[in-house]
């Protein structure tokens, strides 16, 4: 693990990276990322040390103890990496660790991409400062983009560093703590450069399976019912958003004038809100999505939902075909990830449809 390298060598490595990037136009962006991440690491201390502190808040101690259990479960039952990630804790004294900027053209549902060293191209740009994120978002708005800025409570360094538990999410419920830890660790198993939807849908599939197993083995009947209800609400919300996003895509690809497209785009967003209110009237639990709908609806915001769920049915179908065996599942997805994007998407589409022909990826 890189985090085990002595500080002097680690500092030298970072300085070498900065020098190498000196000719890059993204230097200021990389610099804030390096500075921001090491600010997080600097505040980290072993969870065992925090728990042993007699002056620590009992609620924090209870939550960190639960993290220790979840971390062990992740390695043992889900075959996720057994390393130092989520074995330390950092209080950043702010609600979010980073702020991500998402952007899409005014008349397109496709998110803008940014390309970086190592991670390739992604559909967002992250900042450790909200002010910097908002400033960059405003520049994109002036260029005509639909833009969404979202506060992010955790991120993965893909195994390059030991990711700590943060105050930004330690107050989560047990269910949400489990979801987050399983999701972020999944990124250390599989990351395909330049394919955000593949990466996030895969991690979401691991997250869902992990939480299901956690409550099957350690949860009460009430907790399992709550989990099922939560997943049903997510299915309703995701289906609603993706349905209207598809309508937008069809509209933008039509032969209508840009003026007419703008008018109908506004109507589709109005209809999305109206349908949500109608569903909520008969399903009061959907009120948990009120905050999402309180935001300014635009192409970028809707696309952020599809990133995490677009390929989820496909990954879940493959996992089911492997009788929920995580090692076999990871092996198949690793082979699949090495195929050209159009080939793996075709296989994933067949897997989502329940076709047996996706198994060609294993051959």
DRENVO-470884 format. One record per residue: x, y, z of N, C-alpha, C in turn. Coordinates in pm, whole numbers, padded with zeros to 5 digits, always signed. Layout:
XYZXYZXYZ...
***
This chain:
+00083-00120+00000+00000+00000+00000+00087+00125+00000+00047+00222-00078+00123+00345-00087+00128+00418+00046+00020+00405+00126+00015+00476+00254+00121+00427+00350+00181+00310+00326+00283+00255+00414+00422+00307+00378+00435+00376+00265+00564+00431+00225+00603+00542+00322+00731+00548+00366+00773+00655+00456+00739+00792+00398+00711+00890+00487+00668+01022+00444+00768+01086+00348+00896+01066+00370+00996+01130+00283+00985+01079+00141+00969+00948+00126+00957+00891-00007+00824+00931-00071+00718+00936+00009+00587+00974-00042+00590+01119-00089+00656+01206-00010+00667+01346-00048+00744+01360-00179+00850+01282-00192+00929+01286-00314+00846+01242-00434+00764+01140-00411+00680+01090-00520+00580+01196-00565+00520+01265-00467+00423+01369-00501+00491+01483-00573+00609+01522-00528+00681+01631-00593+00718+01593-00736+00754+01468-00756+00787+01422-00892+00665+01432-00981+00549+01396-00924+00424+01404-01001+00395+01548-01040+00411+01641-00946+00384+01781-00973+00479+01834-01080+00608+01797-01072+00705+01842-01172+00667+01787-01310+00627+01659-01312+00588+01596-01438+00467+01665-01500+00378+01716-01413+00257+01780-01461+00276+01928-01492+00396+01980-01469+00418+02124-01479+00388+02180-01617+00397+02094-01718+00370+02141-01853+00224+02122-01891+00145+02073-01797+00006+02041-01824-00085+02159-01792-00181+02186-01879-00273+02298-01855-00363+02273-01736-00373+02147-01690-00456+02114-01574-00379+02126-01443-00258+02183-01446-00175+02188-01326-00247+02245-01204-00315+02360-01214-00384+02414-01096-00489+02317-01040-00555+02247-01131-00656+02151-01087-00591+02034-01014-00484+01979-01071-00413+01869-01006-00357+01913-00871-00307+02036-00867-00247+02086-00743-00350+02091-00630-00472+02139-00661-00575+02145-00557-00619+02005-00516-00614+01910-00609-00651+01773-00576-00547+01709-00483-00419+01729-00515-00312+01675-00431-00316+01738-00292-00328+01871-00289-00333+01943-00162-00455+01902-00080-00569+01890-00147-00692+01854-00078-00688+01714-00020-00636+01619-00099-00630+01482-00050-00535+01468+00068-00420+01532+00058-00326+01518+00169-00371+01596+00293-00461+01693+00272-00524+01757+00386-00611+01659+00461-00678+01571+00384-00761+01466+00444-00674+01365+00519-00567+01320+00453-00478+01223+00514-00414+01278+00642-00378+01405+00639-00313+01467+00755-00402+01463+00879-00533+01468+00859-00626+01467+00971-00662+01326+01017-00615+01225+00948-00655+01087+00978-00576+01028+01095-00646+00945+01172-00581+00869+01278-00649+00733+01288-00578+00630+01333-00635+00495+01338-00766+00491+01417-00862+00418+01366-00991+00405+01435-00971+00345+01574-00878+00251+01586-00853+00188+01717-00812+00292+01820-00736+00390+01776-00691+00497+01867-00808+00587+01906-00894+00616+01812-01010+00701+01840-01103+00631+01938-01130+00504+01914-01220+00428+02001-01165+00418+02142-01033+00408+02153-00969+00393+02285-00967+00522+02365-00995+00634+02300-00994+00763+02368-01116+00773+02461-01096+00785+02592-01208+00790+02687-01294+00915+02672-01241+01018+02606-01315+01144+02593-01397+01151+02464-01391+01044+02384-01460+01047+02255-01611+01039+02275-01685+01102+02186-01831+01098+02189-01878+00953+02177-01964+00904+02268-02011+00765+02263-02077+00730+02129-02147+00826+02069-02212+00799+01940-02108+00775+01831-02001+00854+01834-01894+00835+01737-01826+00701+01760-01802+00667+01886-01739+00539+01916-01825+00422+01868-01956+00434+01888-02047+00327+01843-02042+00314+01691-02045+00427+01621-02044+00424+01474-01913+00368+01420-01802+00406+01481-01672+00355+01435-01658+00206+01463-01714+00162+01575-01713+00018+01604-01792-00058+01497-01902+00001+01454-01982-00061+01349-01903-00065+01217-01827+00040+01190-01744+00043+01069-01642-00070+01071-01581-00094+01187-01484-00203+01200-01550-00336+01162-01673-00356+01208-01745-00480+01177-01779-00489+01029-01823-00378+00972-01857-00374+00830-01733-00399+00744-01621-00342+00787-01497-00356+00711-01453-00502+00707-01462-00569+00820-01424-00711+00828-01520-00796+00744-01647-00763+00751-01748-00835+00673-01722-00819+00523-01683-00698+00482-01659-00671+00340-01550-00761+00284-01444-00781+00361-01334-00866+00314-01369-01013+00320-01436-01052+00429-01464-01195+00449-01577-01244+00359-01687-01172+00355-01806-01222+00287-01820-01172+00142-01769-01053+00115-01786-00997-00019-01659-01005-00102-01552-01053-00041-01423-01068-00110-01369-00935-00160-01403-00828-00090-01350-00696-00122-01210-00682-00064-01129-00590-00115-00989-00580-00073-00970-00571+00079-00878-00651+00130-00845-00651+00272-00720-00566+00289-00740-00436+00310-00627-00344+00320-00656-00240+00429-00589-00130+00428-00602-00030+00534-00712+00073+00507-00781+00063+00397-00890+00156+00371-01000+00138+00476-01051+00250+00525-01157+00256+00626-01116+00194+00759-00987+00206+00790-00938+00166+00922-00887+00289+00998-00904+00408+00939-00866+00533+01005-00984+00629+00997-00977+00736+01076-01088+00832+01081-01035+00974+01074-01107+01061+01001-01067+01201+00989-01189+01291+01002-01178+01393+01086-01283+01494+01100-01239+01616+01020-01307+01641+00908-01270+01750+00819-01333+01883+00859-01425+01877+00954-01495+01997+01003-01570+02068+00891-01625+01990+00798-01711+02043+00693-01807+01931+00652-01920+01963+00588-02021+01860+00557-01987+01768+00441-01902+01814+00349-01866+01733+00232-01714+01731+00215-01664+01622+00159-01520+01614+00137-01482+01682+00005-01565+01663-00097-01544+01731-00226-01677+01774-00283-01670+01860-00383-01789+01904-00457-01766+01870-00603-01857+01790-00661-01844+01750-00801-01928+01840-00891-01869+01875-01005-01939+01955-01105-01976+01864-01222-02106+01860-01255-02156+01784-01369-02212+01883-01471-02191+01856-01597-02241+01947-01700-02288+01868-01823-02394+01917-01884-02445+01858-02008-02489+01971-02099-02475+01956-02230-02523+02059-02322-02672+02086-02300-02716+02204-02334-02855+02244-02312-02954+02149-02378-02916+02095-02495-03006+02009-02570-02945+01870-02590-02892+01814-02481-02835+01679-02484-02839+01621-02344-02856+01489-02335-02854+01423-02204-02716+01365-02174-02622+01381-02268-02489+01325-02249-02402+01419-02166-02346+01367-02059-02262+01448-01972-02129+01482-02039-02080+01600-02009-01948+01642-02054-01843+01555-01986-01733+01528-02057-01624+01448-02001-01500+01532-01979-01425+01497-01874-01294+01556-01849-01194+01441-01838-01078+01458-01896-00979+01351-01897-00859+01389-01811-00815+01291-01727-00708+01315-01632-00606+01202-01636-00490+01231-01578-00385+01131-01566-00435+01015-01481-00401+00894-01518-00431+00770-01446-00578+00728-01457-00673+00813-01419-00813+00771-01413-00882+00780-01548-00820+00843-01646-00882+00853-01776-00991+00959-01778-01094+00938-01859-01201+01036-01874-01318+01002-01782-01370+01104-01715-01483+01086-01624-01588+01193-01653-01709+01172-01602-01820+01262-01630-01842+01369-01523-01739+01402-01452-01751+01505-01349-01613+01562-01320-01612+01675-01251-01485+01736-01211-01498+01772-01064-01411+01716-00981-01423+01733-00837-01329+01838-00780-01380+01910-00680-01303+02015-00614-01311+01998-00462-01201+02024-00393-01201+02018-00248-01253+02147-00186-01284+02244-00268-01340+02371-00222-01473+02396-00292-01578+02423-00213-01708+02452-00273-01702+02580-00357-01629+02677-00309-01616+02803-00382-01555+02780-00520-01452+02696-00526-01388+02667-00655-01483+02594-00748-01560+02501-00691-01656+02424-00771-01763+02516-00829-01816+02604-00745-01921+02695-00791-01867+02793-00896-01744+02837-00877-01684+02929-00973-01668+02861-01110-01622+02736-01108-01605+02663-01233-01741+02634-01297-01841+02602-01213-01975+02575-01264-02032+02698-01335-02007+02814-01280-02057+02937-01341-01994+02959-01477-01867+02924-01491-01802+02937-01622-01871+02847-01725-01908+02728-01683-01975+02634-01774-02115+02684-01810-02184+02743-01713-02317+02797-01742-02309+02907-01847-02206+02990-01837-02188+03098-01933-02161+03044-02073-02110+02920-02079-02085+02856-02209-02211+02787-02262-02319+02791-02185-02446+02735-02231-02480+02597-02179-02400+02544-02086-02425+02410-02032-02532+02412-01923-02606+02302-01912-02684+02274-01793-02584+02220-01691-02585+02273-01570-02482+02238-01472-02545+02201-01338-02483+02103-01273-02523+02065-01137-02398+02052-01052-02399+02113-00933-02290+02100-00837-02342+02020-00718-02278+01909-00690-02323+01823-00581-02216+01799-00476-02252+01816-00350-02159+01786-00241-02143+01636-00228-02020+01588-00216-01989+01446-00210-01930+01413-00073-01983+01310-00010-01941+01277+00127-01826+01178+00133-01793+01111+00021-01681+01016+00020-01633+00998-00123-01508+00959-00137-01454+00928-00269-01352+00816-00255-01321+00753-00366-01226+00643-00365-01098+00683-00437-00984+00646-00382-00856+00668-00450-00814+00542-00526-00909+00449-00545-00889+00329-00626-00776+00240-00575-00750+00248-00444-00647+00163-00385-00509+00225-00384-00493+00343-00443-00363+00410-00440-00327+00455-00300-00430+00492-00223-00410+00534-00085-00510+00459+00003-00491+00468+00133-00584+00407+00228-00692+00508+00263-00809+00491+00205-00917+00587+00224-00969+00583+00368-00981+00698+00433-01029+00700+00571-01180+00713+00582-01234+00677+00697-01371+00708+00732-01373+00857+00763-01479+00927+00721-01485+01072+00739-01606+01115+00821-01594+01229+00884-01706+01285+00958-01824+01316+00867-01796+01330+00737-01900+01364+00640-02006+01255+00624-01972+01132+00663-02070+01024+00652-02079+00935+00776-01999+00960+00878-02001+00871+00994-02135+00878+01067-02210+00985+01047-02341+00997+01111-02452+00923+01039-02418+00856+00929-02517+00779+00854-02578+00667+00938-02693+00619+00895-02752+00500+00956-02664+00380+00924-02684+00271+00994-02606+00150+00969-02621+00105+00823-02742+00116+00769-02766+00076+00631-02684+00160+00534-02684+00292+00555-02613+00380+00463-02462+00372+00479-02416+00347+00602-02273+00325+00623-02227+00203+00544-02306+00096+00553-02272-00026+00481-02270-00002+00330-02371+00066+00281-02379+00094+00137-02256+00170+00089-02218+00272+00162-02107+00355+00120-01975+00278+00122-01948+00207+00230-01821+00135+00242-01810+00027+00135-01916-00050+00115-01912-00156+00014-01895-00096-00126-01963+00016-00152-01956+00080-00283-01815+00129-00313-01756+00201-00217-01624+00258-00242-01515+00151-00251-01527+00045-00172-01430-00064-00181-01441-00137-00315-01562-00140-00369-01581-00206-00499-01499-00137-00608-01479-00007-00595-01399+00066-00694-01253+00019-00693-01209-00037-00580-01073-00089-00573-01061-00225-00642-01174-00292-00661-01174-00420-00732-01172-00399-00882-01251-00302-00926-01268-00283-01069-01281-00135-01102-01198-00089-01194-01210+00047-01244-01166+00047-01390-01259+00085-01478-01230+00090-01621-01212+00236-01661-01094+00268-01706-01064+00406-01745-01159+00454-01854-01221+00569-01829-01305+00630-01931-01447+00579-01939-01493+00501-01842-01630+00448-01846-01695+00464-01709-01741+00584-01679-01799+00615-01549-01923+00532-01521-02009+00514-01621-02133+00439-01599-02103+00294-01562-02009+00232-01630-01968+00095-01599-01918+00087-01455-01828+00178-01419-01768+00174-01286-01870+00195-01175-01956+00294-01190-02051+00324-01084-02163+00221-01077-02207+00170-01190-02312+00067-01188-02260-00062-01126-02135-00096-01154-02073-00213-01093-02065-00196-00942-02016-00080-00896-02004-00056-00752-02140-00056-00685-02242-00005-00753-02377-00005-00697-02430-00148-00683-02398-00233-00780-02440-00373-00771-02376-00442-00651-02246-00417-00630-02176-00475-00514-02235-00420-00385-02262-00292-00384-02322-00226-00267-02456-00291-00231-02544-00311-00330-02675-00370-00306-02662-00512-00252-02574-00589-00314-02555-00727-00269-02497-00730-00128-02403-00643-00101-02340-00640+00030-02437-00606+00141-02518-00504+00119-02615-00463+00221-02718-00573+00243-02759-00636+00135-02854-00746+00148-02797-00856+00235-02673-00895+00211-02610-01002+00290-02589-00959+00435-02550-00834+00454-02525-00784+00591-02650-00798+00678-02764-00758+00624-02886-00765+00703-02946-00905+00707-02912-00987+00607-02954-01128+00614-02887-01197+00732-02763-01160+00761-02685-01231+00863-02687-01164+00998-02704-01032+01001-02697-00966+01131-02815-00875+01162-02906-00861+01067-03018-00770+01088-03141-00837+01146-03226-00755+01202-03354-00803+01254-03454-00809+01140-03568-00870+01166-03672-00877+01064-03718-00737+01025-03724-00648+01123-03764-00510+01097-03664-00440+01005-03536-00464+01029-03432-00402+00945-03437-00455+00804-03464-00584+00787-03472-00641+00653-03593-00587+00578-03702-00565+00649-03820-00505+00587-03789-00362+00543-03717-00290+00630-03680-00152+00598-03589-00147+00475-03498-00244+00463-03409-00250+00348-03488-00275+00220-03581-00368+00224-03664-00398+00107-03743-00275+00066-03800-00206+00166-03879-00086+00135-03791+00021+00073-03669+00035+00125-03576+00134+00073-03543+00106-00074-03515-00019-00104-03480-00055-00240-03600-00038-00335-03720-00062-00285-03840-00042-00367-03858+00106-00399-03833+00192-00299-03843+00336-00323-03740+00382-00426-03619+00328-00416-03514+00364-00511-03551+00321-00651-03613+00204-00664-03654+00154-00795-03758+00247-00857-03854+00291-00774-03958+00382-00823-03896+00515-00867-03810+00570-00784-03747+00699-00815-03661+00689-00941-03577+00586-00946-03488+00570-01061-03567+00551-01189-03670+00467-01183-03753+00444-01300-03819+00571-01349-03866+00653-01255-03931+00779-01290-03834+00873-01361-03716+00889-01303-03617+00980-01362-03570+00930-01499-03541+00802-01509-03490+00749-01636-03596+00755-01746-03723+00739-01708-03831+00749-01808-03834+00887-01871-03825+00990-01788-03830+01126-01841-03698+01165-01908-03589+01108-01863-03462+01133-01931-03467+01075-02072-03529+00959-02087-03544+00899-02220-03630+00988-02309-03733+01048-02251-03818+01140-02328-03735+01260-02376-03649+01310-02288-03563+01422-02327-03469+01382-02440-03412+01263-02429-03320+01216-02533-03390+01208-02668-03511+01155-02670-03588+01145-02793-03621+01284-02848-03651+01376-02757-03680+01513-02799-03559+01577-02863-03443+01565-02798-03322+01629-02848-03276+01571-02981-03311+01446-03007-03271+01381-03132-03373+01403-03244-03482+01470-03213-03587+01494-03313-03548+01606-03408-03633+01629-03509-03607+01732-03610-03671+01866-03573-03721+01878-03452-03782+02004-03410-03677+02115-03401-03722+02236-03407-03630+02349-03395-03579+02358-03251-03466+02426-03232-03412+02440-03097-03509+02514-03006-03582+02610-03061-03679+02685-02981-03789+02593-02930-03839+02507-03018-03944+02414-02978-03890+02310-02879-03766+02269-02898-03706+02174-02806-03695+02233-02665-03658+02359-02657-03647+02424-02526-03784+02430-02457-03885+02461-02534-04020+02469-02478-04066+02333-02426-04046+02230-02507-04090+02095-02467-04003+02039-02355-03877+02078-02352-03789+02037-02243-03845+02086-02110-03887+02211-02105-03943+02267-01983-04069+02191-01942-04150+02154-02040-04274+02080-02011-04242+01942-01953-04139+01876-02006-04102+01744-01955-04058+01752-01810-03981+01854-01775-03941+01870-01635-04061+01898-01546-04157+01978-01596-04279+02003-01519-04357+01874-01498-04362+01792-01601-04435+01665-01592-04363+01567-01499-04230+01573-01496-04154+01489-01403-04190+01524-01259-04192+01653-01227-04230+01695-01091-04373+01654-01059-04463+01673-01155-04604+01641-01132-04623+01492-01106-04554+01409-01184-04568+01265-01165-04510+01221-01030-04400+01285-00989-04343+01255-00857-04444+01286-00747-04508+01401-00755-04607+01440-00653-04724+01343-00652-04763+01297-00770-04872+01199-00779-04832+01067-00713-04711+01020-00741-04664+00895-00682-04648+00909-00531-04600+01025-00488-04578+01046-00345-04710+01047-00269-04815+01095-00335-04947+01100-00270-04995+00959-00233-04954+00861-00313-04993+00724-00283-04883+00643-00219-04766+00703-00204-04648+00635-00150-04572+00738-00067-04621+00762+00055-04567+00871+00137-04417+00860+00162-04362+00739+00159-04220+00722+00185-04133+00791+00081-04191+00825-00033-04114+00892-00137-04076+01034-00098-04125+01080+00016-04090+01214+00062-03939+01227+00086-03870+01115+00097-03724+01120+00114-03655+01179-00009-03729+01189-00120-03673+01246-00242-03716+01391-00263-03784+01449-00165-03825+01589-00176-03705+01681-00199-03597+01652-00128-03479+01737-00140-03422+01733-00281-03424+01616-00342-03372+01605-00479-03457+01689-00573-03589+01682-00555-03678+01756-00644-03683+01905-00612-03628+01945-00498-03624+02088-00465-03514+02160-00542-03427+02085-00607-03319+02143-00686-03370+02187-00823-03288+02263-00891-03322+02304-01026-03302+02185-01119-03409+02137-01178-03400+02020-01266-03339+02060-01400-03239+01985-01441-03178+02008-01572-03115+01879-01622-03059+01883-01742-03003+01763-01804-02892+01702-01719-02809+01786-01658-02695+01736-01581-02742+01662-01456-02841+01716-01387-02890+01652-01265-02950+01516-01296-03031+01507-01402-03092+01378-01438-02986+01275-01476-02882+01320-01541-02777+01227-01585-02702+01167-01467-02693+01240-01355-02621+01186-01239-02690+01063-01184-02821+01052-01203-02894+00933-01157-02861+00814-01246-02855+00835-01376-02830+00725-01468-02689+00668-01453-02593+00751-01410-02456+00705-01393-02450+00584-01301-02525+00588-01192-02517+00485-01090-02608+00365-01115-02703+00379-01206-02804+00272-01219-02823+00219-01361-02767+00285-01459-02797+00249-01598-02766+00103-01629-02654+00051-01576-02614-00087-01604-02637-00180-01485-02702-00129-01382-02724-00208-01261-02796-00340-01288-02906-00343-01364-02974-00471-01390-02882-00575-01455-02791-00529-01540-02699-00621-01607-02604-00686-01507-02543-00605-01422-02451-00660-01322-02525-00752-01223-02644-00714-01187-02721-00798-01095-02759-00930-01162-02787-00925-01293-02819-01048-01365-02699-01142-01371-02580-01088-01393-02459-01171-01397-02431-01230-01260-02446-01150-01155-02424-01200-01019-02521-01313-00987-02645-01298-01027-02745-01402-01003-02710-01531-01077-02661-01517-01200-02623-01635-01278-02507-01709-01214-02428-01637-01133-02315-01699-01062-02353-01739-00919-02485-01749-00895-02535-01791-00763-02479-01704-00651-02461-01575-00681-02415-01476-00583-02275-01506-00530-02197-01579-00608-02058-01608-00571-01974-01488-00614-01922-01414-00515-01853-01289-00545-01723-01310-00622-01648-01413-00590-01521-01437-00659-01545-01466-00807-01643-01549-00836-01674-01580-00976-01728-01456-01047-01809-01380-00976-01864-01255-01031-01752-01158-01066-01660-01136-00974-01549-01044-00999-01462-01093-01115-01442-01223-01123-01360-01279-01230-01425-01252-01366-01556-01272-01375-01627-01248-01500-01624-01101-01539-01647-01013-01440-01648-00869-01469-01509-00821-01509-01405-00881-01450-01269-00844-01488-01244-00877-01635-01286-00996-01676-01272-01034-01817-01354-00943-01907-01473-00911-01863-01562-00824-01940-01501-00685-01957-01437-00636-01852-01381-00500-01854-01269-00484-01956-01209-00595-01996-01097-00589-02090-01141-00584-02236-01271-00601-02257-01324-00595-02393-01343-00449-02436-01346-00423-02567-01379-00288-02615-01515-00247-02560-01535-00118-02539-01656-00068-02474-01783-00114-02544-01787-00109-02676-01910-00147-02746-01940-00295-02729-01837-00378-02717-01859-00522-02698-01911-00552-02558-01850-00490-02456-01897-00519-02320-02038-00462-02297-02069-00348-02360-02204-00295-02346-02308-00386-02408-02273-00449-02519-02364-00543-02583-02388-00663-02493-02282-00714-02432-02294-00827-02341-02377-00789-02218-02354-00670-02167-02429-00624-02050-02576-00605-02083-02603-00559-02204-02742-00544-02246-02813-00680-02249-02744-00781-02300-02802-00916-02304-02821-00971-02163-02726-00940-02075-02737-00986-01936-02857-00923-01868-02881-00796-01896-02995-00726-01837-03127-00783-01888-03125-00831-02011-03246-00888-02070-03266-01034-02032-03170-01090-01958-03182-01229-01915-03132-01330-02015-03064-01282-02119-03013-01371-02223-02893-01449-02170-02879-01574-02214-02766-01658-02174-02642-01629-02257-02658-01555-02367-02545-01534-02459-02437-01444-02400-02468-01375-02288-02365-01289-02227-02249-01375-02177-02271-01502-02156-02167-01589-02101-02046-01604-02193-02059-01553-02316-01943-01558-02405-01827-01479-02346-01854-01389-02254-01749-01310-02192-01658-01395-02106-01709-01511-02063-01630-01597-01976-01541-01692-02055-01566-01703-02182-01494-01803-02261-01356-01752-02299
***
